[in-house]
Amino acid sequence: MDTLSYKTISANKATADKQWVLVDAEGQTLGRMASKVAKLLRGKYKPSFTPHADCGDNVVIINAEKIILTGNKWTDKTYIRHTGYPGGQKSLTATELFGKDPARLVEKSVKGMLPKNKLGSALFRNLKVYVGPKHDQDAQKPTLTNLNDLM
């Protein structure tokens, strides 16, 4: 009986195989790209996926200013925040947020697809978004990944 017993391997921070992944956002639809990036950050594409551990990859997104929003989302989609004061609700359209910083638009969409707990905060720190083709993670040698090849 002992010869057939298998142990389920649970990955943790020490045993996780974390890679650096480079994603080019040029021509990508924002929500579709964000959901695949969230899966990469979470580690769902790995056979050693563990729901309660940070076993995902570090993701670098370049060309954040070249994303696509379909339909009328540039004018109709609003991002709402609150200052904390009475009557302090502020809203920005996608165009206004994109005008201020295109990287924030990508960051907000990916963050909304991560878990809303301490693990989600830790996973979000593994994401780097850059406007333009240059990035600061050359020393990590990230591998270019085509998101269209992922399911």
C-alpha positions in Angstrom: 0.0 0.0 0.0 2.9 2.4 0.7 4.2 2.1 -2.9 1.0 3.6 -4.3 0.7 6.5 -1.8 1.2 9.9 -3.5 1.6 13.1 -1.7 0.0 16.3 -3.0 2.8 18.8 -3.5 1.8 22.2 -2.3 4.0 25.1 -3.4 5.1 27.8 -1.0 7.2 30.9 -1.3 10.4 29.0 -1.0 9.6 26.3 -3.5 7.8 28.4 -6.1 9.4 28.6 -9.5 9.0 32.3 -10.3 10.0 33.6 -13.7 10.1 37.1 -15.2 7.7 37.5 -18.1 7.5 40.4 -20.6 4.1 41.3 -22.1 3.7 43.7 -25.0 0.4 45.5 -24.6 0.4 46.9 -28.2 -2.9 46.2 -29.9 -4.2 44.2 -26.9 -7.8 44.7 -25.6 -7.5 46.0 -22.0 -9.8 43.5 -20.2 -8.7 40.4 -22.1 -5.0 41.3 -21.5 -5.6 42.1 -17.9 -7.3 38.7 -17.2 -4.4 36.8 -18.7 -1.9 38.9 -16.8 -3.8 38.3 -13.6 -3.6 34.5 -14.2 0.2 34.8 -14.9 0.6 36.7 -11.6 -1.5 34.2 -9.8 0.4 31.2 -11.2 -2.7 29.5 -12.7 -0.8 28.5 -15.9 1.6 26.4 -13.8 1.0 22.7 -12.8 2.2 23.6 -9.2 -0.5 26.2 -8.7 -1.4 26.6 -5.0 -4.4 28.9 -4.2 -3.1 30.3 -1.0 0.6 31.0 -2.0 2.4 33.5 -4.2 3.6 31.0 -6.9 3.0 33.2 -10.0 5.4 34.9 -12.2 6.7 38.5 -12.1 5.1 40.3 -15.1 6.5 43.4 -16.9 4.1 45.1 -19.3 5.4 47.5 -21.9 3.7 49.9 -24.4 0.8 50.5 -22.0 -0.2 53.6 -24.1 -1.1 51.3 -27.0 -4.0 49.4 -25.5 -7.4 49.2 -27.1 -10.8 49.7 -25.5 -13.8 48.5 -27.5 -17.1 50.2 -28.0 -17.7 53.5 -26.2 -15.6 52.6 -23.2 -13.3 55.5 -23.7 -16.1 57.9 -22.8 -18.6 55.7 -20.9 -16.3 53.8 -18.5 -15.8 55.7 -15.2 -13.4 55.2 -12.4 -14.9 56.3 -9.1 -12.9 57.0 -5.9 -13.7 58.8 -2.6 -11.6 61.3 -0.8 -13.0 60.4 2.6 -14.7 63.7 3.1 -18.5 64.2 2.9 -19.5 64.7 -0.7 -16.0 63.7 -1.8 -16.8 61.3 -4.5 -14.6 61.9 -7.6 -14.9 60.2 -11.0 -12.7 60.0 -14.1 -13.5 58.6 -17.5 -11.2 56.2 -19.1 -9.9 58.9 -21.4 -9.1 61.3 -18.5 -7.3 58.5 -16.6 -5.4 57.5 -19.7 -4.4 61.1 -20.3 -3.0 61.4 -16.8 -1.1 58.1 -16.8 -1.8 55.2 -19.2 0.0 52.8 -16.9 -2.5 53.4 -14.1 -5.4 52.3 -16.4 -3.6 48.9 -17.0 -2.7 48.6 -13.3 -6.3 49.3 -12.1 -7.7 46.7 -14.5 -5.3 44.0 -13.5 -5.6 44.8 -9.7 -9.4 44.4 -10.0 -8.9 40.8 -11.2 -6.7 39.8 -8.3 -7.9 38.5 -4.9 -9.1 41.2 -2.5 -6.9 40.2 0.4 -3.2 40.2 1.5 -2.3 37.7 -1.2 -3.7 40.0 -3.8 -1.7 42.9 -2.5 1.5 40.7 -2.6 0.7 39.5 -6.1 0.1 43.1 -7.3 3.6 44.0 -6.2 4.9 41.5 -8.8 3.5 43.7 -11.7 5.5 46.4 -13.4 3.8 48.5 -16.1 5.7 50.9 -18.3 4.7 53.5 -21.0 6.8 52.9 -24.1 9.0 50.0 -25.1 11.7 50.7 -22.4 11.6 49.0 -19.0 13.9 48.9 -15.9 13.9 45.1 -15.6 16.7 44.3 -18.1 18.9 42.7 -15.3 16.1 40.1 -14.7 16.1 39.0 -18.4 12.3 38.7 -18.8 11.1 36.3 -21.5 8.7 37.8 -24.1 5.3 36.0 -23.9 2.6 36.2 -26.5 -0.7 36.4 -24.7 -2.6 35.1 -27.7 -1.0 31.7 -27.2 -2.3 31.4 -23.6 -5.8 30.1 -23.0 
